[in-house]
Amino acid sequence: MIDDETLTLPQIAELLGVNPSTVRWWVSQKRLAAHMVGRRWLVRRQDLEQMLATAPRIGRPHHTQQTAPQDLTELDLVSQTEPLRHRR
């Protein structure tokens, strides 16, 4: 049954783009329902989806990724910088 699909805490962290300790904190604060099976915490996908529905800003930000400049001349930093002088 698809509704009974379970995920581990590291899988959830990877899926949402957060640190695994953040997912463990959600479990410890009872924000995310989880069950210990052996030495692993397991979360039903349905419980994860419910938590995400109530807190939609959790996870990876939805913004456009900035591209890096092709070379340093695009930044025009090379011509404007002066050597650092140490004060004594």
Rosetta blueprint (number, residue, H / E / L):
1 M L
2 I H
3 D H
4 D H
5 E L
6 T E
7 L E
8 T E
9 L H
10 P H
11 Q H
12 I H
13 A H
14 E H
15 L H
16 L H
17 G L
18 V L
19 N L
20 P H
21 S H
22 T H
23 V H
24 R H
25 W H
26 W H
27 V H
28 S H
29 Q L
30 K L
31 R L
32 L L
33 A L
34 A L
35 H E
36 M E
37 V E
38 G L
39 R L
40 R E
41 W E
42 L E
43 V E
44 R E
45 R H
46 Q H
47 D H
48 L H
49 E H
50 Q H
51 M H
52 L H
53 A H
54 T H
55 A L
56 P L
57 R L
58 I L
59 G L
60 R L
61 P L
62 H L
63 H L
64 T L
65 Q L
66 Q L
67 T L
68 A L
69 P L
70 Q L
71 D L
72 L H
73 T H
74 E H
75 L L
76 D L
77 L L
78 V L
79 S L
80 Q L
81 T L
82 E L
83 P L
84 L L
85 R L
86 H L
87 R L
88 R L
